[in-house]
Amino acid sequence: MTSPQKIALTVLMFLPGAAALAESPQPSSGPTAVYRMVQSVPAYQLRRPQITTGARISLFANFLQHDPGVVLLDVAGTTAQCDVLQWKPNSVTVQLPRLGLGAPTDARLRIVKPDGRVAKTMAVQLIAQPEIVVHQETIAQPMPAVGSAESAVYAEPTSGGITFYSE
């Protein structure tokens, strides 16, 4: 028996004449309740957007006014103020503080208008900064041949320019 069925039967046991109702439904003159099985696990997953600590992000909200307010980052009850880089009437660009996180952590971002009212609150998941970043736009550079027979050429600055010499 699944937990939704247990709950339905428990509720029925407290009603008058529950023994008869639990075994088979009987028409009654009192109020009736219809119990439907609900899927216990939703077919979709709600995930918070993952944001790297120290990242530069843009948040969108309406009616933010022209004067800048603040953006607050709340992590486990501790609030930090983000550096506001750009404030527009419909968006804010901020630099998040760098935090040393051991594991992904749930957090909230709050956009606060200049008059102190909260314009928007967003739930996010903060993740630690990566230790290694591979840049895909890197251009491969040719490496010098190993064991080159040519001698090295050096440059030395002089008062009139540069003097080149080799060993």
C-alpha positions as CSV (number, residue, x, y, z in Angstrom):
1,M,0.0,0.0,0.0
2,T,1.5,3.3,-1.0
3,S,1.5,6.4,1.3
4,P,-1.4,8.2,-0.5
5,Q,-3.6,5.1,0.1
6,K,-2.6,5.0,3.7
7,I,-3.5,8.6,4.2
8,A,-6.9,8.1,2.5
9,L,-7.7,5.1,4.7
10,T,-6.6,6.9,7.9
11,V,-8.9,9.8,7.1
12,L,-11.8,7.4,6.5
13,M,-11.2,5.6,9.8
14,F,-12.1,8.7,11.8
15,L,-15.4,9.3,10.0
16,P,-18.7,7.8,11.4
17,G,-19.3,4.5,9.8
18,A,-15.8,4.3,8.5
19,A,-15.6,0.5,8.7
20,A,-18.2,0.2,6.1
21,L,-16.7,3.0,3.9
22,A,-13.2,1.5,4.1
23,E,-14.4,-1.9,2.8
24,S,-16.7,-0.7,0.0
25,P,-18.2,2.7,-0.9
26,Q,-21.8,3.0,0.3
27,P,-24.1,5.8,-0.7
28,S,-24.8,8.1,2.2
29,S,-27.0,11.1,3.0
30,G,-24.1,13.2,4.4
31,P,-21.3,15.0,2.6
32,T,-19.2,12.8,0.4
33,A,-15.5,12.9,-0.3
34,V,-13.8,11.7,-3.5
35,Y,-10.3,10.4,-3.2
36,R,-8.0,10.3,-6.3
37,M,-4.6,8.8,-6.5
38,V,-2.0,11.5,-7.1
39,Q,1.3,10.8,-8.6
40,S,3.8,10.8,-5.7
41,V,6.8,11.9,-7.8
42,P,6.2,14.7,-10.3
43,A,7.1,14.0,-13.9
44,Y,9.3,17.1,-14.1
45,Q,12.2,18.3,-12.1
46,L,12.4,21.8,-10.7
47,R,16.0,22.9,-10.5
48,R,17.4,26.2,-9.4
49,P,19.7,27.9,-11.9
50,Q,23.3,27.1,-11.0
51,I,25.6,30.1,-10.7
52,T,29.3,30.2,-10.0
53,T,30.4,32.3,-7.1
54,G,32.2,35.5,-8.3
55,A,30.3,35.4,-11.6
56,R,29.0,38.5,-13.4
57,I,25.2,38.1,-14.0
58,S,22.3,40.1,-15.3
59,L,18.9,39.8,-13.5
60,F,15.7,40.9,-15.1
61,A,12.8,42.5,-13.3
62,N,10.2,45.2,-14.2
63,F,9.7,48.6,-12.7
64,L,13.2,49.0,-11.1
65,Q,13.2,52.8,-11.4
66,H,16.1,54.8,-12.7
67,D,18.0,55.3,-9.4
68,P,20.1,52.3,-8.4
69,G,19.2,50.1,-5.5
70,V,21.0,47.0,-4.1
71,V,21.2,43.3,-4.9
72,L,21.5,41.0,-1.9
73,L,22.8,37.4,-1.8
74,D,21.4,35.3,1.0
75,V,23.3,32.1,1.7
76,A,22.1,30.0,4.8
77,G,21.0,33.1,6.7
78,T,24.1,35.2,5.9
79,T,23.5,38.1,3.6
80,A,26.1,39.8,1.3
81,Q,25.7,42.8,-0.9
82,C,26.6,42.3,-4.6
83,D,28.5,44.9,-6.5
84,V,26.0,46.6,-8.9
85,L,27.7,47.2,-12.2
86,Q,24.7,48.5,-14.2
87,W,21.2,49.4,-13.1
88,K,18.4,49.8,-15.7
89,P,14.6,50.1,-15.3
90,N,14.2,46.5,-16.4
91,S,17.5,44.8,-15.5
92,V,20.5,44.8,-13.1
93,T,24.0,43.5,-13.8
94,V,26.0,42.5,-10.7
95,Q,29.2,40.9,-9.7
96,L,28.6,38.2,-7.1
97,P,31.0,37.9,-4.2
98,R,33.5,35.1,-4.3
99,L,32.7,32.5,-1.7
100,G,34.7,29.3,-0.8
101,L,32.1,26.6,-1.1
102,G,32.7,22.9,-0.4
103,A,29.4,21.8,-2.1
104,P,26.6,23.3,-4.1
105,T,24.5,25.5,-1.8
106,D,21.0,26.9,-2.2
107,A,20.8,30.7,-2.0
108,R,18.5,33.6,-2.8
109,L,19.1,36.8,-4.8
110,R,17.0,39.8,-3.9
111,I,16.7,43.0,-5.9
112,V,15.9,45.8,-3.6
113,K,14.7,49.2,-5.0
114,P,16.2,52.4,-3.8
115,D,13.1,53.0,-1.6
116,G,13.8,49.7,0.3
117,R,11.1,47.6,-1.3
118,V,12.0,44.1,-2.6
119,A,11.4,44.1,-6.4
120,K,12.1,40.4,-7.0
121,T,13.5,37.4,-5.2
122,M,15.1,34.5,-7.1
123,A,16.2,31.1,-5.8
124,V,19.5,29.9,-7.2
125,Q,22.1,27.3,-6.4
126,L,25.7,28.5,-5.9
127,I,28.5,26.3,-7.1
128,A,32.2,26.7,-6.4
129,Q,34.5,28.2,-9.0
130,P,36.3,25.6,-11.1
131,E,40.0,25.0,-10.4
132,I,40.8,24.6,-14.1
133,V,39.1,26.5,-17.0
134,V,39.8,25.3,-20.6
135,H,39.3,28.1,-23.1
136,Q,38.0,26.8,-26.4
137,E,39.0,29.9,-28.3
138,T,42.7,29.3,-27.7
139,I,44.7,29.3,-30.9
140,A,47.3,26.6,-31.1
141,Q,50.8,27.9,-31.3
142,P,53.7,26.0,-33.0
143,M,56.3,24.9,-30.6
144,P,60.0,25.2,-31.4
145,A,61.7,22.1,-32.7
146,V,63.5,20.0,-30.0
147,G,67.2,20.0,-30.3
148,S,67.5,22.8,-32.8
149,A,71.0,23.3,-34.2
150,E,70.6,27.0,-34.4
151,S,71.9,29.2,-31.6
152,A,69.6,31.3,-29.5
153,V,69.2,35.0,-30.4
154,Y,68.8,37.5,-27.6
155,A,67.8,41.2,-27.6
156,E,69.1,43.8,-25.3
157,P,67.8,47.4,-25.0
158,T,70.3,50.1,-25.6
159,S,70.0,53.9,-25.7
160,G,69.5,54.0,-29.4
161,G,67.1,51.0,-29.7
162,I,67.7,47.2,-29.4
163,T,70.8,45.3,-30.0
164,F,70.5,41.6,-31.1
165,Y,73.2,39.1,-30.4
166,S,73.6,35.3,-30.4
167,E,75.8,32.8,-28.6
